[in-house]
Amino acid sequence: MDDLAKALAANLDKAFPDLVSQLQNGVFSGLRQLTGDHHQAEDLTQEAFIRAYRAMQTYHAERIRTMQLRGWVWTIALNLLRNQARAESRRPTPVKLEEAGYLPAEPPDSHLWRQRWSLLPVSQQRAVILRHVAGLSYEEICKATGRPPSTVRSDVRRGLARLRSIIDDETNRSIP
């Protein structure tokens, strides 16, 4: 990522597509898990990169050269997610096309995973998804969430332990 930051500082327009190609799948996957909605995750991912590009256009080359790019992009993505959640809490919930039967069904286990995620506190959901779905380092998660390293590590550890417990309970219930 350091080489990419240098390339962005040297020529933003030329190097920005490389940033997108390196980070977009991880950002999308993480947002997909956090939102439970493919289309919402796509929109948030696109908007995060648009905002990243616009912000970088205003930065001096030295600032871009020293950026922790993955953590910074995730900070933008999580802020967009928070803003969207805040805005949605103020308006009525529309019927999703998927629920009305107009779009193809999701993978069979996605509903099950959304149920499992919903049993975790939000801080643990985000930490586990950012670490294990999006592949961020603990340092990048700290930057993206604004939480201290010990708290992030604890959230990941506790979130994974809780998920294991949930899956073990499901397994034990299904065994006659």
C-alpha positions as CSV (number, residue, x, y, z in Angstrom):
1,M,0.0,0.0,0.0
2,D,3.0,2.4,0.6
3,D,3.8,2.1,-3.1
4,L,0.3,2.9,-4.0
5,A,0.2,5.9,-1.7
6,K,3.3,7.2,-3.5
7,A,1.8,6.6,-6.9
8,L,-1.4,8.4,-5.8
9,A,0.7,11.3,-4.6
10,A,2.5,11.5,-7.9
11,N,-0.5,11.1,-10.2
12,L,-3.9,10.8,-8.6
13,D,-5.9,10.3,-11.8
14,K,-3.6,7.5,-13.0
15,A,-3.2,5.6,-9.8
16,F,-6.7,5.9,-8.3
17,P,-8.1,3.0,-10.4
18,D,-5.4,0.8,-8.8
19,L,-6.7,1.9,-5.3
20,V,-10.2,1.0,-6.3
21,S,-9.2,-2.4,-7.7
22,Q,-7.2,-3.3,-4.6
23,L,-9.8,-2.3,-2.1
24,Q,-13.3,-2.5,-3.6
25,N,-13.9,-6.2,-3.1
26,G,-13.0,-6.0,0.6
27,V,-15.0,-2.9,1.2
28,F,-18.0,-4.3,-0.7
29,S,-17.9,-7.6,1.2
30,G,-17.6,-6.0,4.5
31,L,-20.5,-3.6,3.8
32,R,-22.6,-6.4,2.4
33,Q,-22.2,-8.2,5.8
34,L,-22.9,-5.1,7.8
35,T,-25.9,-4.0,5.8
36,G,-27.3,-7.4,4.7
37,D,-28.3,-5.8,1.4
38,H,-26.3,-6.3,-1.8
39,H,-27.5,-3.1,-3.5
40,Q,-27.0,-0.9,-0.5
41,A,-23.5,-2.3,-0.1
42,E,-22.8,-1.5,-3.8
43,D,-24.1,2.0,-3.4
44,L,-22.1,2.7,-0.2
45,T,-18.9,1.2,-1.8
46,Q,-19.2,3.4,-4.8
47,E,-19.9,6.5,-2.7
48,A,-16.9,5.8,-0.5
49,F,-14.6,5.7,-3.4
50,I,-16.1,8.8,-5.0
51,R,-15.6,10.7,-1.7
52,A,-12.1,9.3,-1.3
53,Y,-11.2,10.6,-4.8
54,R,-12.7,14.0,-4.1
55,A,-10.9,14.3,-0.8
56,M,-7.6,13.3,-2.3
57,Q,-8.0,16.0,-4.9
58,T,-7.7,18.6,-2.1
59,Y,-4.8,17.0,-0.3
60,H,-1.1,17.9,-0.7
61,A,1.1,15.1,-2.1
62,E,2.9,14.6,1.2
63,R,-0.3,13.9,3.0
64,I,-1.4,11.3,0.4
65,R,2.1,9.7,0.5
66,T,1.8,9.1,4.3
67,M,-1.8,7.9,4.4
68,Q,-3.0,4.5,5.7
69,L,-5.1,4.0,2.7
70,R,-7.2,1.0,3.7
71,G,-8.1,2.3,7.1
72,W,-8.9,5.7,5.6
73,V,-11.2,4.3,2.9
74,W,-12.9,2.2,5.6
75,T,-13.4,5.3,7.8
76,I,-15.2,6.9,4.9
77,A,-17.3,3.8,4.3
78,L,-18.3,3.4,7.9
79,N,-19.2,7.1,8.2
80,L,-21.4,6.7,5.1
81,L,-23.0,3.6,6.7
82,R,-23.7,5.5,10.0
83,N,-25.1,8.5,8.1
84,Q,-27.4,6.2,6.1
85,A,-28.6,4.4,9.2
86,R,-29.3,7.7,10.9
87,A,-31.2,9.0,7.8
88,E,-33.2,5.7,7.5
89,S,-34.2,5.8,11.1
90,R,-36.1,9.1,10.3
91,R,-38.2,7.7,7.4
92,P,-40.6,4.7,7.0
93,T,-39.1,1.4,5.9
94,P,-40.0,0.6,2.3
95,V,-40.7,-2.9,1.1
96,K,-37.6,-4.4,-0.5
97,L,-38.0,-5.8,-4.0
98,E,-36.4,-9.0,-2.9
99,E,-39.1,-9.5,-0.3
100,A,-41.8,-8.8,-2.9
101,G,-40.4,-11.5,-5.1
102,Y,-39.1,-9.4,-7.9
103,L,-35.4,-10.2,-7.7
104,P,-33.5,-13.4,-7.4
105,A,-33.2,-14.9,-4.0
106,E,-30.0,-14.5,-1.9
107,P,-27.6,-17.4,-1.3
108,P,-29.3,-19.9,1.0
109,D,-27.2,-19.2,4.1
110,S,-27.2,-15.4,3.9
111,H,-30.4,-15.1,6.1
112,L,-28.8,-17.4,8.6
113,W,-25.7,-15.3,8.8
114,R,-27.7,-12.1,9.2
115,Q,-29.5,-13.7,12.1
116,R,-26.2,-14.7,13.7
117,W,-24.7,-11.2,13.2
118,S,-27.8,-9.6,14.7
119,L,-27.1,-11.5,18.0
120,L,-23.7,-9.7,18.3
121,P,-23.3,-6.1,19.6
122,V,-22.7,-3.7,16.7
123,S,-19.1,-3.1,17.8
124,Q,-18.3,-6.8,17.7
125,Q,-20.1,-7.2,14.3
126,R,-18.0,-4.4,12.8
127,A,-14.8,-5.6,14.3
128,V,-15.2,-9.2,13.1
129,I,-16.4,-8.3,9.6
130,L,-13.6,-5.7,9.1
131,R,-11.0,-8.2,10.3
132,H,-12.2,-11.5,8.8
133,V,-14.4,-10.5,5.8
134,A,-12.7,-7.3,4.7
135,G,-9.2,-8.4,5.8
136,L,-8.2,-5.2,7.6
137,S,-5.4,-5.2,10.1
138,Y,-6.1,-4.3,13.7
139,E,-4.4,-0.9,13.1
140,E,-6.6,-0.2,10.1
141,I,-9.7,-1.2,12.1
142,C,-8.6,1.2,14.8
143,K,-8.3,4.0,12.3
144,A,-11.6,3.2,10.6
145,T,-13.6,3.0,13.8
146,G,-11.8,5.4,16.0
147,R,-11.4,2.8,18.8
148,P,-8.3,1.9,20.7
149,P,-6.3,-1.3,19.7
150,S,-7.1,-3.2,22.9
151,T,-10.8,-2.6,22.4
152,V,-10.7,-3.7,18.8
153,R,-8.8,-6.9,19.7
154,S,-11.3,-7.6,22.4
155,D,-14.3,-6.9,20.1
156,V,-12.9,-9.4,17.5
157,R,-12.1,-12.0,20.1
158,R,-15.5,-11.7,21.9
159,G,-17.4,-11.6,18.6
160,L,-15.7,-14.7,17.3
161,A,-16.3,-16.5,20.6
162,R,-20.0,-15.5,20.5
163,L,-20.4,-16.7,16.9
164,R,-18.8,-20.0,17.8
165,S,-21.2,-20.3,20.7
166,I,-24.2,-19.5,18.5
167,I,-23.1,-22.1,15.9
168,D,-22.5,-24.7,18.5
169,D,-26.0,-24.1,19.9
170,E,-27.4,-24.5,16.5
171,T,-25.5,-27.7,15.9
172,N,-26.5,-29.1,19.3
173,R,-30.2,-28.3,18.6
174,S,-30.1,-30.1,15.2
175,I,-28.6,-33.3,16.6
176,P,-31.4,-35.6,17.8
